[in-house]
Amino acid sequence: MAHYSIAAVYDRLYQHYGAQQWWPADSAFEVIVGAVLTQNTAWVNVERAIDNLKHAKALDARIILQTPIKRLAQWLKPSGYFNIKAKRLKHVCRWYVSHGAYATLRQWETGKLRESLLAVHGIGKETADAILLYAFDRPVFVIDAYTRRLLRRLGSIHGDESYNDLQRSIERGLARRRDKSRLFNEYHALIVRHAKHSCAAKPRCETCVLQRGCAKK
């Protein structure tokens, strides 16, 4: 039996770490770029790649589409898998521009927007949901490896749930809370913060604010 409910985990993490105020970006489009580049790399590497785009005055969907793939890949090199990510970023930018960019896309219903994102080559559920939550302020909980690791160790989940099942389970656990977009934003950010601080691949349980209720201690 789990010692912490989904809601209680959030409350404990928020009390300990405070507001995280994610996503660190100057625009919705920068969030989208970051969500693509953060696949399989640390955020510090994403920041370097985005800085390269800014320095080249290329943090713009139309400019990225006009840029030769080899040049774009060089700007993205710090983020790793840069040739693949250059292609994925162009796919996302083509989708973004062809559908009227943010001014139009922000008016779409969440389900339609998610379905359209998932149809873009290289965009999976986690990336799509990160874009929905952080760029479009939609109440969609992002499931990542940090979330699975923490909740499995706490005994709150089995750990083998599908992405959609785990997402629904967490959202149900927070159903009574208000302002879901802000809540899901903070919760996901807090999980990432805690996973890096304490609940790493090799856990540092002595530093863990959730230690007393952890099923794996």
N, C-alpha and C positions, 0 to 999 in steps of 0.2 A: 504494500500500500504506500502511495506517495505521501511524504511528509509535508510537501508544499503543493498547494494548488497553483494553477497557472497564474491566477491573479496575485497570489501571495508572493510568488517569485518576483513578479514585477515590482510589487510594493517594497520588498526587501532590497532589491537592486537599486531602485530609485532613491530610497532612503540613504543608501550607502554612497552612491556615486553622484547623485543629483542629475539634473537635466543635461543631456548630451547635445541637443540642438543640431542634429544631423539634417541634411547631408551637407558637407562643406563644399559649397559651390556658389557662383555668382549669378547663375541663371538656370532655368529648367533644362535648357539644352546642354549645359555643362554637366548636369546630373546624368543625363542620358549618355553622354560620352563616357563619363566615369563608370557608369554601370556596365558598359561594354568592356572597358579596359580593365576593370577590377577582377575579371574572371581569371582565376589561377595565379594571382599575384598579390603582393602586399600593397596596401593603399599608398605607401610612400612612393612606390614605383609609378603608380597611376598619377600622382601629383607631378612627378617629373615629366611624364609624357604630356600631360595637360599644359604644363608650363612651356613645353616646347611648342605646342600648338598656339598658345597665347603669344609667345615671342615672335612666331612667324605670322601673327595676325590671321591665323587659320582656324580659330575656334568658332566656326560658322558652317552650317550644313552645306550651303551652296559652294563655299570655297573648298571644303573637303571633297565634295563630288567632282570638282574641277581639277583637283590635285592629282598628279600621277601617282599610282599606287606605290612605287618605289620610294618616292619622296615622303609620302604619308607614313609609310612603314618606318622610315628613319626617324621621323618625329616621335613615333610610338615605341621606339626601341626599348626605352626603360621599362615598359610595362610587360615585356616578355611576350613570346609568341607573336611578335609584332607583324609578321606577314599575314598571319591569320586574322589578327585583330584589325589590321588595315582594311581587309576585305569586309569583315563584319561591320566595321564602322561605316563604310561606304553603303552597305545594304541598309543600315539603320537610317542614314542620312537620306537615302533615296526614298525610303518609306516616309520619313518625316516631311520632306519637301513636297512629295507627291500628294500628301493628304492635307496640305495647307499649313504645316508647321504648328507651333503651339497654339496660336490663336484659334485655329479650327479644332485641333485634336482635344483641347481642354473641354470642349463642349460635348464630346462623345460620352455615351454611357459607359460605365466601367467595364462591363462584360464585353462590349463591342471593342473597346480599346485594347483589352487584354488579348482577345482573340486575334486582333490585327497584329499586335506585337509578336505573338507566338508564331505567326505566319512568316515573319522576317527570318531569313536564313541566319543561323547562328545565335538566335535569341531563344533561350530556354525559359522555364517557369520562374526560376529565381531572378534572372535578369529582368524579365518582363515585370515581375511584381515589384522589384526595386524601382524600376522606372515609374510604375503606377503610383507607388507610395511616395517616393521622394521628389519626383518631377511633377506629378499631376495631383498630389495630395489626396489620393484615393485610399479608403480604409481596407487595405489588402495587406495581410501579414506576410512578410518575407521569410521563407524557410531556407536556412542554410546549414552548413555542417556544424557551425557553432551552436545553433539552436538544438539540433539533434543531440549533440554531445552533452550539453548541459542538462537538458530535460531527461535524457536517458539516465545519466548518472544520478540525478535527483530521484529517479523512480517515477517521474510524472508521465513518461511514455515508455513503450516497449523498445522503440528504436528502429523497428522495421516497418513503420507505417509509410504509406505512400505519401508523396508530396501533398497531394490534395487532401488526403485524410488528416494528416498532421495539421495542415493549415486550418481546416474546418474545426478540428479539436481545440486548437489554441483560440480561434476566434469565438467559439462557443464559451470557452472559459473566461472570456472577457466581455461577454454579451451584455452584462449589466453596467459596464463602464460607459461613460460618455466620451464624446470627441474622439472617435475611433482613429481617425487619421493621425492625430497627434499622439495618441496612446501607442498605436502600432509603431510609429516612427521612433518614439522614445524606447519602447520595449526592445525592438530589434537592435538599436544602437547600444543599449545597456548590456544585452547579451554578448555582443561583439566585444565591448569593453571588458566584461567580466571574463570572457573566454581567454582574452589575451593576458589579463592580470592574474587570474587564478586557475580557471578551468581549462588549461591548455591541454594539448595532446598528452603530455606528462603533467598531471594535475599538481598544483601547489596548494594542497588542502589547508595548510597552516595559515594561508592568507585569505581563505574563502569565507565570505560573509554568510554563505548558505551551508556551511559545514555541519552545523548541528542537526539539520534536517535532511542531510544527504544520505541517500540509500547506499551509496558506494563508499562511504568513509571507512 
